Amino acid sequence: MNILVTSIAKKIPLLREVHKALSKTSKVGKLFGADSDKNCIGRYFCDSFWSMPTLEHLTFSEFSDFCRSHEISGVIPSRDGELLCFAQWSEKLEEAGISIMVSAPDVIAACLDKLSFYQTLKDVADLNLCPTATDINQLPEGIAEIVVKERFGSASEKIAINVTRQRALDLAKNLEHPIFQPFIEGQEYSVDLYRTRQGCIPGVIVRSRDLIVAGESQISTTVENVEIEKMCLRAADILNLQGHIVFQGIIDKNDDFQIIECNPRFGGASTLSIAAGLDSFFWFLRECRGYQVTKKDFVKKSLLRLIRYPQDLFLET
């Protein structure tokens, strides 16, 4: 059983977790990594590397032929910008025996569009969504502190937090598709879960984002919070998500959890959730082989903390 992870860049922790899952599934399976940058760091942490063309220059036939010729059984996309493309290819690839860990195209589109995500869930009972608008005047009255960011994707470099309304309007002029949200003061959380093709969610892990650098958690701690779990489980079912999913939210000063957005892929610090029992990659590989994953497969472990740090690798030349 061979697995392909795309856009590997320097996502070493992700690659290591996929390799662990593969070793539990197949003793002879190989981990293939792909990236348009042939010099990416991730290539040294795969069994085989493919210098994959950019999506603009990659055809379905070329991708399918590569997977078939290398006996790839499953594909794990890891970058927002490629999710929609693979979602659109997933049905045809499935017919060829190649599974993609990705939700349906309309679901991916709704998650990558923060305004659409908000509009889809804002009227659902028992869900608290952070108000989102393209017109700052559509936000609730009395809000003085604003967050302005890009409407599409999850890029963190183009975001301004806790700015005045006028400053938000000025910064929005430099964005392609700006959206506005109220600034919520409180503790940030990420919620990892896995949803199978049959709509079963074996488990969910809530983790606090204790130290955030460039939009990613450098220190994160698993916590017990049933209310947050229920809210994200409900949102995942309504959206009909599939594979590994990450919800982002904040517990505000009134002790209410507000969902801000959803990343329909494995996150930078999601390895903490795997360590805590959410064995997403292993479950995906089992689904690739036709096994049904159920709630019995999830065994939550004790509370853990993740500290992310650089590490060196030495190779003989």
FIGU-682187 format. One record per residue (C-alpha): residue in one letter; x negated, y, z negated. Coordinates in Angstrom, 2 decimals, always signed. Each point is the difference from the previous one (the first is absolute). Layout:
BEGIN
r:east:north:up
A:X:Y:Z
...
//
This chain:
BEGIN
r:east:north:up
M:+0.00:+0.00:+0.00
N:-1.57:+3.28:+1.15
I:+1.12:+3.46:-1.14
L:-0.64:+3.40:+1.59
V:-0.12:+3.25:-1.99
T:+0.06:+3.15:+2.12
S:-1.44:+3.47:-0.67
I:-2.31:-1.45:-2.65
A:-2.24:+3.13:-0.22
K:-1.57:-0.33:-3.48
K:+2.93:-1.80:-1.69
I:-2.24:-2.54:-1.68
P:+2.29:-0.80:-2.97
L:+2.85:-0.77:+2.40
L:-2.19:-2.29:+2.12
R:-1.24:-1.85:-3.06
E:+3.56:-0.65:-1.18
V:+1.03:-1.28:+3.43
H:-3.04:-2.26:+0.02
K:+0.98:-1.39:-3.42
A:+3.54:-0.66:+1.21
L:-1.32:-1.68:+3.14
S:-2.31:-2.25:-1.99
K:+2.99:-1.19:-2.05
T:+1.96:-0.71:+3.17
S:-2.52:-1.45:+2.45
K:-3.50:-1.33:-0.60
V:-0.97:+0.56:+3.62
G:+1.89:+3.24:+0.68
K:-1.88:+3.13:+1.04
L:+0.54:+3.65:-0.84
F:-0.17:+2.21:+3.07
G:-0.37:+3.75:-0.43
A:+0.70:+2.60:+2.65
D:-0.71:+3.70:+0.34
S:-0.55:+2.48:+2.81
D:-3.23:+1.05:-1.73
K:-2.52:-2.71:+0.77
N:-2.27:+1.29:-2.77
C:+2.60:-0.11:-2.76
I:-1.12:-1.34:-3.38
G:+2.81:-2.56:-0.13
R:-1.51:-2.11:+2.79
Y:-2.57:-1.35:-2.48
F:+2.74:-1.45:-2.20
C:+1.77:-2.09:+2.66
D:-0.79:-3.35:+1.54
S:+0.34:+1.53:+3.44
F:+0.40:+3.58:+1.25
W:+1.90:+1.35:+3.00
S:-0.81:+3.48:+1.30
M:+3.64:+0.57:+0.84
P:+0.98:+2.75:+2.45
T:+2.02:+2.89:-1.39
L:+3.75:-0.50:+0.22
E:+0.17:+2.49:+2.87
H:-2.20:-2.35:+2.03
L:+1.24:-3.33:-1.34
T:+2.73:-1.90:+1.83
F:+2.27:-2.60:-1.49
S:-1.42:-2.63:+2.37
E:-3.57:+0.78:-1.03
F:+0.85:-0.24:-3.70
S:+2.06:-3.16:+0.45
D:-2.73:-1.64:+2.07
F:-2.59:+0.74:-2.68
C:+2.19:-1.52:-2.70
R:+0.76:-3.13:+2.03
S:-3.58:-0.56:+1.12
H:-1.22:+0.24:-3.61
E:+2.91:-1.98:-1.46
I:+1.22:+2.91:-2.15
S:+3.06:-1.01:-2.03
G:+0.63:+3.25:-1.84
V:-0.81:+3.70:+0.37
I:-0.22:+2.52:-2.83
P:+0.10:+3.65:+1.16
S:-1.52:+2.39:-2.55
R:+0.44:+3.50:+1.46
D:+3.14:+2.11:+0.21
G:-0.69:+1.03:+3.58
E:+0.17:-3.58:+1.30
L:+3.00:-1.29:-1.93
L:+2.65:+1.07:+2.49
C:-1.90:-1.49:+2.94
F:-0.38:-3.39:-1.69
A:+3.61:+0.12:-1.19
Q:+1.08:+0.42:+3.62
W:-2.23:-2.92:+1.06
S:+0.86:-2.28:-2.90
E:+2.96:-1.80:+1.58
K:-1.92:-0.96:+3.14
L:-3.04:-1.00:-2.01
E:+2.18:-2.13:-2.26
E:+1.16:-1.91:+3.08
A:-3.68:-0.78:+0.64
G:-0.43:-1.28:-3.58
I:-1.70:+3.16:-1.27
S:+1.54:+1.60:-3.10
I:-0.45:+3.67:-0.88
M:+0.26:+1.30:-3.57
V:+2.20:+2.94:+0.93
S:+3.61:+1.14:-0.28
A:+2.36:+0.55:+2.94
P:-0.65:+3.04:+2.25
D:+2.95:+2.05:-1.28
V:-1.06:-0.66:-3.61
I:-3.60:+1.05:+0.69
A:+1.21:+3.15:+1.74
A:+2.21:+0.90:-2.97
C:-2.85:-0.44:-2.49
L:-2.60:+1.91:+2.00
D:+2.44:+2.90:+0.39
K:+0.31:+1.45:-3.51
L:+3.13:+1.96:+0.88
S:+1.72:-3.05:+1.46
F:-1.04:-2.04:-3.05
Y:+1.62:+2.55:-2.30
Q:+3.17:+0.31:+2.07
T:+0.40:-3.78:+0.17
L:-0.06:-0.48:-3.78
K:+1.06:+3.31:-1.54
D:+3.68:-0.96:-0.41
V:-0.59:-3.53:-1.28
A:+1.28:-0.54:-3.53
D:-2.62:-0.72:-2.69
L:-2.82:+1.47:+2.11
N:-1.79:+3.27:-0.73
L:-1.69:+1.52:+3.04
C:-2.25:+3.03:+0.01
P:+1.82:+2.66:+2.11
T:-1.63:+0.42:+3.41
A:+0.73:+2.63:+2.65
T:-1.46:+1.62:+3.09
D:+1.53:+3.32:-1.09
I:-1.29:+1.18:-3.37
N:+3.35:+1.72:-0.64
Q:+1.71:-3.41:+0.00
L:-1.76:-0.96:-3.24
P:+1.97:+0.40:-3.23
E:+0.18:+3.57:-1.30
G:-2.35:+1.11:-2.74
I:-2.96:-2.11:+1.11
A:-3.11:+2.17:-0.02
E:-2.75:-2.63:+0.32
I:-0.12:-1.70:+3.40
V:-1.79:-2.88:+1.72
V:-0.54:+0.37:+3.76
K:-1.29:-2.88:+2.12
E:+0.21:-1.65:+3.41
R:+3.32:-1.67:+0.76
F:-1.50:-3.07:+1.65
G:-2.51:-2.55:-1.34
S:-1.71:+0.11:-3.38
A:-3.09:+2.13:+0.68
S:-1.02:+1.67:-3.24
E:-2.40:+2.56:+1.43
K:+2.84:+2.25:+1.17
I:+1.95:+0.50:-3.18
A:+0.37:+2.95:-2.36
I:+1.29:-0.66:-3.52
N:+1.55:+2.41:-2.48
V:-0.06:+3.15:+2.15
T:+2.41:+2.92:+0.13
R:+2.79:+0.08:+2.57
Q:-1.78:+2.70:+2.00
R:-3.32:-1.85:-0.12
A:+1.78:-3.18:+1.14
L:+1.47:+1.85:+2.97
D:-3.42:+1.39:+0.92
L:-1.68:-3.42:-0.22
A:+2.80:-1.61:+2.00
K:-1.06:+2.04:+3.02
N:-3.15:-2.15:+0.22
L:+1.92:-3.30:-0.01
E:+1.51:-1.74:+3.01
H:+3.22:-1.13:-1.69
P:+0.17:+1.52:-3.50
I:+2.44:-1.11:-2.67
F:+0.63:+1.46:-3.43
Q:+0.62:-1.71:-3.33
P:+0.30:+1.33:-3.54
F:-3.13:-0.43:-2.10
I:+0.74:-2.57:-2.71
E:-2.19:+0.15:-3.07
G:-0.48:-3.42:-1.54
Q:-1.74:-3.38:+0.21
E:-0.45:-1.45:+3.49
Y:+0.66:-3.68:+0.67
S:-0.44:-2.45:+2.85
V:+2.27:-3.01:+0.28
D:-1.25:-3.02:+1.95
L:+2.39:-2.71:+1.13
Y:+0.21:-2.76:+2.59
R:+3.18:-0.74:+1.95
T:+0.27:-3.18:+2.04
R:+1.63:-0.51:+3.37
Q:+3.02:-1.45:-1.77
G:+0.33:+3.14:-2.13
C:-1.34:-1.53:-3.21
I:-2.21:+2.16:-2.21
P:-2.12:-2.43:-2.06
G:-1.44:+2.72:-2.18
V:-0.70:+3.66:-0.59
I:-2.82:+1.81:-1.81
V:+0.18:+3.54:-1.36
R:-3.29:+1.80:-0.52
S:-0.85:+3.48:-1.22
R:-2.27:+2.17:+2.14
D:-2.42:+1.20:-2.66
L:-2.68:+1.59:+2.18
I:+0.76:+1.02:+3.58
V:-2.66:+0.94:+2.55
A:+0.93:+0.92:+3.58
G:+3.47:-1.44:-0.50
E:-1.14:-3.41:-1.25
S:-0.15:-1.38:-3.53
Q:-3.54:-0.41:-1.28
I:+1.31:-1.08:-3.41
S:+3.33:-1.79:-0.24
T:+1.70:-1.96:-2.78
T:+2.84:-2.51:+0.17
V:+2.95:+0.82:-2.24
E:+3.34:-1.52:-0.96
N:+2.97:+2.07:+1.19
V:+3.16:-1.90:+0.91
E:+1.88:+3.11:+1.17
I:-2.66:+0.91:+2.54
E:-0.08:-3.61:+1.19
K:+3.77:-0.11:+0.50
M:+0.03:+3.27:+1.90
C:-2.74:-1.06:+2.43
L:+1.48:-3.47:+0.46
R:+3.30:+1.59:+0.96
A:-1.67:+2.41:+2.42
A:-1.96:-2.84:+1.63
D:+3.18:-2.02:+0.53
I:+1.91:+2.95:+1.45
L:-2.82:+0.82:+2.41
N:-0.45:-3.71:+0.86
L:-3.76:+0.24:-0.43
Q:-2.32:-2.93:+0.63
G:-3.51:-0.92:-1.16
H:-2.03:+1.97:-2.52
I:+1.55:+3.37:-0.88
V:-1.11:+2.92:-2.18
F:+2.44:+2.54:-1.45
Q:-1.32:+3.26:-1.44
G:+1.80:+1.91:-2.73
I:-0.22:+2.14:-3.11
I:+1.57:-0.15:-3.44
D:+0.97:+3.61:-0.66
K:+0.28:+1.94:-3.28
N:+3.54:-1.34:-0.46
D:-1.36:-3.57:+0.12
D:+1.72:-0.64:+3.36
F:-1.83:-1.84:+2.77
Q:+0.21:+1.69:+3.39
I:-1.03:-1.87:+3.16
I:-2.11:+2.21:+2.26
E:-0.89:-2.25:+2.93
C:-0.65:-3.53:+1.18
N:-3.10:-1.40:+1.69
P:+1.02:-3.17:+1.89
R:-3.44:-1.59:-0.24
F:-2.67:-1.09:-2.47
G:-1.36:+2.96:-1.98
G:-3.51:+0.99:-1.01
A:+0.44:-1.06:-3.63
S:+2.50:-2.79:+0.65
T:-2.72:-2.53:-0.83
L:+0.89:+0.70:-3.63
S:+3.46:-1.44:+0.62
I:-1.50:-3.13:+1.55
A:-2.14:-0.43:-3.13
A:+3.20:+0.41:-2.04
G:+1.74:-2.85:+1.85
L:+1.50:+1.55:+3.14
D:-1.75:-2.35:+2.43
S:+1.19:+1.75:+3.17
F:-2.62:-1.24:+2.46
F:+0.31:-3.61:-1.16
W:+3.79:+0.22:+0.25
F:-0.27:+1.44:+3.50
L:-2.30:-2.84:+1.07
R:+2.44:-2.52:-1.45
E:+2.81:+1.59:+1.98
C:-2.18:-0.21:+3.12
R:-0.16:-3.75:-0.56
G:+3.77:-0.31:-0.39
Y:+0.23:-0.18:-3.79
Q:+2.67:+1.88:-1.89
V:-1.24:+2.31:-2.75
T:+2.30:+0.42:-3.02
K:+0.01:+1.74:-3.37
K:-1.48:-3.15:-1.52
D:-3.26:+0.81:+1.82
F:-0.49:+3.18:-2.03
V:-1.77:-0.29:-3.36
K:-0.58:+3.44:-1.48
K:-3.28:+0.28:-1.90
S:-0.96:+2.19:-2.94
L:-0.33:+3.75:+0.41
L:-3.10:+0.99:+1.92
R:-1.94:+3.12:+0.98
L:-1.80:+0.54:+3.29
I:-3.14:+2.12:+0.31
R:-1.05:+0.53:+3.63
Y:-3.70:+0.67:+0.63
P:-2.59:-0.27:+2.82
Q:-2.13:-3.11:+0.22
D:-3.09:-0.95:+2.04
L:-0.44:-2.98:+2.31
F:-3.43:-1.37:+0.96
L:-0.55:-2.03:+3.19
E:-3.13:-1.59:+1.42
T:-1.02:+1.50:+3.36
//
